[in-house]
């Protein structure tokens, strides 16, 4: 991964978090965090 790609991805993540804060009050971020925790617990079961 080059530096320009890393900077672009970092900017994209920061912009999406800022958009979620301004329009949804972080509801999408919380939803994704909860689903990620559920996925980790489900994968730990199969381990």
Secondary structure, DSSP 8 states (H G I E B T S, - for coil): --HHHHHHHHHHHHHHHHHHHHHHTTHHHHHHHHHHHHHHHHHHHH-
